[in-house]
């Protein structure tokens, strides 16, 4: 994926990044809205099923025309487990905290992504000597602590639970991102996600049957079902594929930088829809968190390859 960084400007990758941002801004709003109608396990299954069904006809068509790399079925096994865990945590957190607060906390994933990258990718180990990189990680950590500490009801059991789930989600998101980077570096983006979605729906079905109340979905109205389909197609089916495509063309750094705008756009929408707000100190530390993430990513982007 990172070998595509030779172009100074890639219009396809630019639109893929912006498309990903637009799709992933909608997701948290729909998830929070649906918390009033179904449990997180059922919601996960329904939304991912919609995403899977969206890409399934394209996948079957390409299989019939022998346009798909058969290795994808094996390669997709690597990211599918972290994806199932991450998706489960991602949806669950919105039942405890607001969308903007949740999304902001998950940006701490940059800390884990950086750590894993240093361990598993030899070409990124020179980052250890980068002051910009370490400053970025320090600011990210300070930002996360500040955003949590200055939340008025931080000590409330519900909030603490949401925070723990959100931070765990950030950890598994890092594993998922890196596993996708490894597994799909040389395969088609929508093929890769289509196969992952099939595996993921199978896993989420089992979890929903074990822990959820799937029968609740029959009580939903037409608008709630529309929200399931719209969020499944945009935030999952299109959002993930666009993100894969962007990473494949220009590497993981620039798409991650673009996605840093997500929390503040989500906050603007959530404030109107749910009345969610962050106090001045949370906003300040939120900026510190995202600035630190941007610095760490910037350091990766300008990493000098060892001779």
N, C-alpha and C positions, 0 to 999 in steps of 0.2 A: 504493500500500500504506500509506504513512504517514498518509494522510488518515483512516484508521480510528482514530486515536489519541484521538478525541474522547470516547470512553467511558472512564469511570474503571475499570469492571470488566466484562469480557466473559467469561462462563463458557465459551463455546465455544472462545475463544482460549486460555483457561487450560487446558482439557483437551487442546487441541491441543499446547500447549507441553509439558505433562507427558507426553503420549503420545509426542512426539518424543524427549524425554529417555529414556524407558523403552526405546524402540526402538533408539536410538543407543548405549545402554549395552550392549545385547546384541551389536551388530555386531562390535566389536573382539574380543570373546571368541570368537565363532564363527570369525572370520577367522584368528586366531592358532591355533586348534585345527586348522583345515583346512590350515595351512601344512605339516603333516606328510604330506599326502596328494596335493596337486596344487600346481603352480606358480601364481604370482600371476596370470598372464595367463588361465589356464584357470579359476581360481577366480572372477575378475572376470566372465568370460563366463557361467559357470554361475549365479552369484548374481543378476546383472542380468537374465539370461533368465528366472529365476523371478519376479523383480519385474515384468518386462514382461508375462509371461503372466498374472499376477495381475490387472492392470488392463486387458488387451486385450479381454476380453468386455464390460466396462463401456463401453470406448471404442467398440467396434463397435455396441453397442446404441444409444448416444447418437448415433452417426453415422447409423444407420438411422432414428432418430426425429428427425433434424435438430436435435438439442439442442446441438450443438457448434459453437463459433465457428470457421469455416474458417481464420481468420487464425492460429490456433495453429500450424499446420504451418509457416508462415513464421516466426512469432515464436520457435519453439523452436530454430531454427537458431542463434540468438545464444548461448544457454548450453550447447549440446551439446558443442562442442569443449572448452571448459574443463572440462566435466563428465567427458568421456572421459579427459582428461589427469589430472584430480584423482583419479578413481577408480583409475586405473592406479598412481599414486603412493601413494595411500592403502593399497591392498592390499599393495603391494610392501614398504612400510616394516615391516610386521609380521613379515616374514621375517628381519629384522635386529635388531629391538628389541622390548621387551615392550609389551603393550597400553596400560598406564597411562602409561608414559614417552612413547609415541608420541602418545597422545591429548592429553597435557599440552602437548607441543611444538606441536601443531597449533593450540592456542588462541592462538598468536602471530599467527594470521590477523587478529585485531582490529587489529593495527598496519597491515596492508595494507588492510583494509576502510576504516579511518579515512582513510588516505592517498588511496585511490581516491575515497572519498566527497567529500573536499575538492575533488578535481579535477573530478569529473563532476556533482556535485549542488550547484547554486548555493545552495539553501536551507540547506546544512550548512557553508558557508564561514565563517559567523560563529564556528565552533568554534575558528578560529585564535586568537581572543582569549580563549578559555576556559583558565584556569589549571588547572582540574580535568581538562580533556581532556588537556593536555600532561603533567600529573603522571601520569595514567593510562597514557599511552603510554610514559613513562619507566620506570614501575614494571613494565610488561609486558616491556619490553626487558631490564631488569635480571633479572627473573624467568626469562626464557628462557635467558640466559647462565648464571645460577646453577644452574638445573636440569641443564644440559648439563655445566658445569664440575665439579660435584660427583658426577657419575656415575663409579663406581670404574673402569670399563673404557672411559672416554671416548675414550682414544687408540687403542683397538683398531680395526682396519680395519672390522670388521663394524658396530661401533657408530657410527663416523664415517659410514659409508655410510647407515645407518638415519637418523641425524640429518639428513643432507643431504636425503634423500628426504622426511622428515617436514616439514622447513622449506619445501621446494619444494611439498609438498602444501598447506601452510597458505597459501602465496601463491596457488596456483590455486583453493583453496577461496574465497578472497576474490573472485577474478574471477568464479567461478561464482555466488556469492551475489548480487553486484551485478548480474550479467547476468540472473539470475532476477528480481530486483527490477524491472529495467527491462522485461523481456519480458512478464512475467505480472502486471503491476499491475492489469489489468482483465479477466483471464480466469479461468475455473474452475481450481482447483488440481489436481484429479485428472486433468482433461483435459490440462493442461500437462505434468504429469509422465509421463502415459501416452505422449504423443507423444515427449517427450525420451527415454524408455526405449527406444522403437523405434529412434530414431536412434543411441542409445548402444550398444545391442546390436549394431547393424550395425558400428559402429566397433570395439567390443571383439572381435567375431568376427574381423575382419581382423587385429588385433593378436595374438590368440591363435593364429591360423594361422601368423603370421609368426614369433612369438617363443616361443610356448608349446608344451606337449606335451599337446594335448587328449586324446590316447588314454589318458592316465593316469587319467582319470575313470572308465573302465570297471572299474578295479580297486577302486574305493571300495565300501564296504559300505552297508547300508541306513541305518545311523545317520549316516554321513558325508553321504549324499544328503539325509537329513532335515535335517541342519545347513545344507546349501546352501539348501534350500527355506525353512526357518524364518528364516534370516538374510536371505535375499533378500526375503521378504515383509515381515518386520518392519523391519529396518534400512534397506532401500532403498524398497520399494513404499509402506509405511505411513509410515515415518519422514520421507521427503522430502515426501510429500503433506501430512502434518500440519504440517510446518515451513512449507511454502508457505502453507497455510491460516492459520496463526498470523501470518505476516508480512503477509498480505493484510488481516487484520482489525485488527491493532494495530501494524503496522510491524515493522521488523527488530530494534529495540533490545531489547524485553522478551524475545522468544524467545531471542535470543543470550545474555541474562543468565541465563536458566533453564538453558541448555545448559552454562554454566560449571561446573555441578555434576558434569558427566559424568566428568572425570578421576578424581575421588575415589571415585565409585561403581564405575567400572571397576577402579580399584586394589583395592578391597575384594574384588571378585569374582575378579580375576586373582591376587590373593594366595592365595586358596583353591584355584583351579583350576590355576595354573601356578607358584605359589610366588614370584611377582614381588613385589618390595618396593622402596621408595624410602628412602634414608637420611634422617636428620633434616634435613640441609642442603637436600636436594632438595625435601622436603616444605615447608620454610620458603620456599624460592624459588618453589615451586609456588603457595603462598598469595599471595606477592608478585605473581606473574604474573597470577593470576586476580583479585586485588584491583585491579590496574592496569587489566585488561580491564573490570572492572565500573565503575570510575571513568570510563573513556573512554565506555562505553555510557551511563552515567548522564548524562554531560555532553551526549550526543546527545539523550537523552530530554527533557532540560530546556532544550534549545536554544530561545532566543527568536527567533522569526521576525523578519527585518528588516522595518521598516515601509515 
